[in-house]
Amino acid sequence: MRRFIAVSVFALVAAAACAAPIIEPDSAAQYANLSTFCDARAQAECNTQVVSHCGVKDSNACVHKVSTSCVSGAPQGATYQPARARDCIDAVHDAYSTATLTKDALSKVDAACSLVWSGPGAARAPCGNDLDCASKDGLKCVTPLGQNNGKFLKPNVVAGGATCANEADRCPADYYCDGKALVCVVEGSLGSQCQKDIMPCMSGLYCSGSLFVTGCKPLAPAGTPCKMPADCADGLCDKAQGSAEGTCSGAITLSPLDAMCVNYK
């Protein structure tokens, strides 16, 4: 009987332990300063796959170079936001886990890691880019419709087809604000009339020609020459080290001669 009770108590304790939630360390505490954040980001990027594919001497050398670059590259005037660090590190880990990089994964890195910095710009002050904004307050550099200069505003994303008359209104992906009707309309498809920054084309297309109304044309497909990612439909221009021209690609698999591997050596 005593043995049965003892076993039962042990089973209950074990079950309770298994059911107990795993409490993750708080991001702000785990990455309390810029140095710990940059080291963690570097370790996520300099994983076994990246080190092997790029032909790096060893992971320590890679971590040291990436971490040093991270610290020195901190935007001037911006404040480090430790609470945002884990999202950035997780995005880096996911993007580089297989040493095959995609536009979507790298875009997620840019989006998550840009929030690690909060600029000094207050609401409604003039701005040039998002890095100047107090991102901790949800501000971005928004250029109101019909104006040439940006302001620090908290974007108000409205639905497709909805009005976009207010200065902070922003249309969802694949839509733009029609300057006359002041509603969100679908971006131009292949062959549609367009005008840069006023009547844009949908993803994978570009507005060709002069400042006058022209037509939406396809960006370069995978396998064609490119000079920059913006030339390519898939958003990636794969270059060899030291080369000014590369090839449009849907994904970049790192190799010792790839230009992206220079960052790790």
C-alpha positions as CSV (number, residue, x, y, z in Angstrom):
1,M,0.0,0.0,0.0
2,R,2.8,2.4,1.0
3,R,4.6,1.6,-2.2
4,F,1.5,2.3,-4.3
5,I,1.0,5.7,-2.6
6,A,4.6,6.6,-3.1
7,V,4.5,5.7,-6.8
8,S,1.2,7.6,-7.2
9,V,2.7,10.7,-5.6
10,F,5.8,10.5,-7.8
11,A,3.5,10.1,-10.9
12,L,1.5,13.2,-9.9
13,V,4.7,15.3,-9.4
14,A,6.1,14.1,-12.7
15,A,2.9,14.9,-14.5
16,A,2.7,18.4,-12.9
17,A,6.3,19.0,-13.9
18,C,5.6,18.0,-17.5
19,A,2.5,20.2,-17.6
20,A,4.2,23.3,-16.2
21,P,4.8,25.9,-18.8
22,I,8.3,26.7,-19.9
23,I,9.0,30.3,-19.0
24,E,11.2,31.9,-21.7
25,P,13.7,34.5,-20.5
26,D,12.5,38.1,-21.0
27,S,14.1,39.5,-24.2
28,A,14.9,42.8,-22.5
29,A,16.8,41.0,-19.7
30,Q,18.5,38.4,-22.0
31,Y,19.7,41.0,-24.5
32,A,20.0,44.0,-22.1
33,N,22.7,45.8,-24.0
34,L,23.9,46.2,-27.6
35,S,26.9,43.9,-27.1
36,T,24.8,40.9,-26.0
37,F,22.3,41.5,-28.8
38,C,25.0,41.7,-31.5
39,D,26.8,38.6,-30.2
40,A,23.5,36.6,-30.2
41,R,22.6,37.9,-33.7
42,A,26.1,36.9,-34.9
43,Q,25.8,33.4,-33.5
44,A,22.4,33.0,-35.2
45,E,23.9,34.0,-38.5
46,C,27.2,32.2,-38.2
47,N,25.7,28.8,-37.9
48,T,27.3,25.5,-39.1
49,Q,25.6,25.7,-42.5
50,V,26.7,29.3,-43.2
51,V,30.3,28.7,-42.0
52,S,30.6,25.5,-44.1
53,H,29.0,26.9,-47.3
54,C,31.0,30.1,-47.2
55,G,34.3,28.3,-46.5
56,V,34.9,30.4,-43.4
57,K,37.9,29.5,-41.3
58,D,35.9,28.8,-38.1
59,S,32.6,30.0,-36.5
60,N,34.5,32.1,-33.9
61,A,36.0,34.3,-36.6
62,C,32.6,34.7,-38.3
63,V,30.9,35.6,-35.0
64,H,33.6,38.1,-34.2
65,K,33.3,39.9,-37.6
66,V,29.5,40.0,-37.7
67,S,29.2,41.1,-34.0
68,T,31.8,43.8,-34.5
69,S,30.0,45.0,-37.7
70,C,26.7,45.0,-35.8
71,V,28.0,47.2,-33.0
72,S,29.8,49.7,-35.2
73,G,26.7,49.8,-37.6
74,A,24.3,51.1,-34.9
75,P,22.5,54.1,-36.3
76,Q,23.7,57.4,-34.8
77,G,21.2,59.1,-32.6
78,A,19.1,55.9,-32.3
79,T,18.3,54.1,-29.0
80,Y,18.7,50.3,-28.7
81,Q,15.4,48.6,-27.8
82,P,16.2,45.3,-26.0
83,A,12.6,44.2,-26.0
84,R,12.7,43.9,-29.8
85,A,15.9,41.9,-29.9
86,R,14.5,38.4,-29.8
87,D,12.2,38.9,-32.8
88,C,15.2,40.1,-34.8
89,I,17.4,37.2,-33.7
90,D,14.7,34.6,-34.4
91,A,14.2,36.1,-37.9
92,V,18.0,35.8,-38.5
93,H,18.0,32.3,-37.3
94,D,15.2,31.3,-39.6
95,A,16.6,33.1,-42.7
96,Y,20.1,31.6,-42.4
97,S,19.4,28.1,-41.0
98,T,19.9,26.3,-44.4
99,A,22.4,28.8,-46.0
100,T,19.8,29.2,-48.8
101,L,18.5,32.7,-48.6
102,T,15.1,33.9,-50.0
103,K,13.7,37.4,-50.5
104,D,10.8,36.7,-48.1
105,A,13.1,35.5,-45.3
106,L,15.5,38.5,-45.7
107,S,12.6,40.9,-45.8
108,K,11.4,39.5,-42.4
109,V,14.9,40.1,-41.1
110,D,14.9,43.7,-42.2
111,A,11.4,44.3,-40.8
112,A,12.2,42.7,-37.4
113,C,15.7,44.1,-36.9
114,S,14.8,47.6,-37.9
115,L,12.7,47.8,-34.8
116,V,15.7,47.2,-32.6
117,W,16.5,50.9,-33.1
118,S,14.3,53.8,-32.2
119,G,15.2,57.2,-33.5
120,P,14.9,60.6,-31.9
121,G,12.1,61.9,-34.2
122,A,8.9,63.0,-32.5
123,A,5.4,62.9,-34.0
124,R,4.8,65.3,-37.0
125,A,8.4,66.4,-37.2
126,P,10.0,66.3,-40.8
127,C,11.9,63.1,-41.7
128,G,13.9,61.5,-44.4
129,N,13.6,57.8,-43.5
130,D,12.2,55.3,-40.9
131,L,15.5,55.1,-38.9
132,D,15.0,58.7,-37.8
133,C,11.6,57.8,-36.3
134,A,10.8,57.0,-32.7
135,S,9.7,53.5,-33.6
136,K,9.1,52.7,-29.9
137,D,6.1,55.0,-30.3
138,G,4.9,53.3,-33.5
139,L,6.1,56.2,-35.8
140,K,7.2,55.8,-39.3
141,C,8.4,58.3,-42.0
142,V,5.2,58.9,-43.9
143,T,4.9,61.2,-46.9
144,P,1.2,62.5,-47.0
145,L,-0.5,62.3,-50.3
146,G,0.3,65.4,-52.5
147,Q,3.3,66.4,-50.4
148,N,7.0,66.0,-51.1
149,N,8.4,65.8,-47.6
150,G,7.8,63.1,-45.0
151,K,6.5,63.4,-41.5
152,F,6.8,61.2,-38.4
153,L,3.3,59.7,-38.2
154,K,1.8,56.5,-36.9
155,P,0.5,54.8,-40.1
156,N,-3.2,54.0,-40.2
157,V,-3.6,51.1,-42.6
158,V,-7.0,51.0,-44.2
159,A,-8.6,48.3,-46.3
160,G,-8.5,48.0,-50.1
161,G,-11.3,50.2,-51.6
162,A,-11.5,52.3,-48.4
163,T,-10.9,56.1,-48.3
164,C,-7.3,57.3,-47.7
165,A,-7.9,61.0,-47.4
166,N,-6.2,61.5,-44.0
167,E,-2.4,62.2,-44.0
168,A,-1.5,59.1,-42.0
169,D,-3.7,56.7,-44.0
170,R,-1.9,54.0,-45.8
171,C,-3.2,51.4,-48.2
172,P,-2.6,47.7,-47.7
173,A,-0.1,45.7,-49.8
174,D,-0.9,45.6,-53.5
175,Y,-2.9,48.8,-53.3
176,Y,-2.1,52.6,-53.6
177,C,-4.0,55.7,-52.8
178,D,-5.6,57.3,-55.9
179,G,-4.8,61.0,-55.7
180,K,-8.1,62.0,-57.2
181,A,-10.7,59.6,-55.8
182,L,-8.8,59.4,-52.4
183,V,-9.5,55.6,-52.1
184,C,-7.2,52.6,-52.2
185,V,-7.1,51.0,-55.6
186,V,-5.2,48.0,-56.9
187,E,-1.7,48.5,-58.2
188,G,-1.2,48.4,-62.0
189,S,-1.0,45.0,-63.7
190,L,1.1,44.1,-66.8
191,G,0.5,46.7,-69.5
192,S,-1.5,49.0,-67.3
193,Q,-0.8,52.8,-67.3
194,C,1.5,53.9,-64.5
195,Q,3.4,56.8,-63.1
196,K,6.2,56.4,-60.6
197,D,5.2,57.1,-57.0
198,I,1.7,58.1,-58.2
199,M,0.3,55.2,-60.1
200,P,2.7,52.3,-59.1
201,C,2.8,48.8,-60.6
202,M,2.2,45.6,-58.7
203,S,5.0,43.4,-57.3
204,G,7.2,41.9,-60.0
205,L,6.5,44.8,-62.4
206,Y,8.1,48.2,-62.9
207,C,6.9,51.5,-64.4
208,S,9.0,52.1,-67.5
209,G,9.7,55.3,-69.5
210,S,9.9,58.9,-68.5
211,L,8.0,61.0,-66.0
212,F,4.9,60.8,-68.2
213,V,2.3,58.0,-68.0
214,T,3.8,54.8,-69.4
215,G,3.1,51.1,-68.9
216,C,3.9,48.4,-66.3
217,K,6.5,46.0,-67.5
218,P,7.9,42.8,-66.0
219,L,11.1,42.8,-63.9
220,A,13.9,40.5,-65.0
221,P,13.1,36.8,-64.4
222,A,15.4,34.3,-62.7
223,G,18.5,33.5,-64.7
224,T,18.9,36.9,-66.4
225,P,21.7,39.5,-65.7
226,C,21.2,42.1,-63.0
227,K,23.1,44.9,-61.2
228,M,20.9,45.2,-58.1
229,P,18.0,43.3,-56.4
230,A,15.5,45.9,-57.6
231,D,16.1,44.7,-61.2
232,C,14.7,41.3,-60.4
233,A,11.2,39.9,-60.2
234,D,12.2,37.7,-57.3
235,G,14.1,40.5,-55.6
236,L,17.5,38.8,-55.4
237,C,20.6,39.5,-57.5
238,D,23.2,36.8,-56.9
239,K,26.8,38.1,-57.4
240,A,30.2,36.6,-57.2
241,Q,32.8,38.4,-55.0
242,G,34.2,41.5,-56.7
243,S,31.6,41.4,-59.5
244,A,29.4,44.4,-60.4
245,E,26.9,42.3,-62.2
246,G,25.1,39.2,-61.1
247,T,22.1,36.9,-62.0
248,C,18.5,37.2,-60.9
249,S,17.6,34.3,-58.6
250,G,14.6,33.1,-56.6
251,A,17.0,32.0,-53.9
252,I,20.7,32.3,-53.1
253,T,22.6,29.3,-51.9
254,L,25.8,30.6,-50.2
255,S,29.2,29.4,-51.6
256,P,32.8,30.4,-50.9
257,L,32.9,32.7,-54.0
258,D,29.4,34.3,-53.3
259,A,29.5,38.1,-52.6
260,M,27.3,37.6,-49.5
261,C,30.0,35.5,-47.9
262,V,32.4,38.4,-47.7
263,N,30.6,39.5,-44.6
264,Y,31.8,36.4,-42.7
265,K,35.5,36.3,-43.6
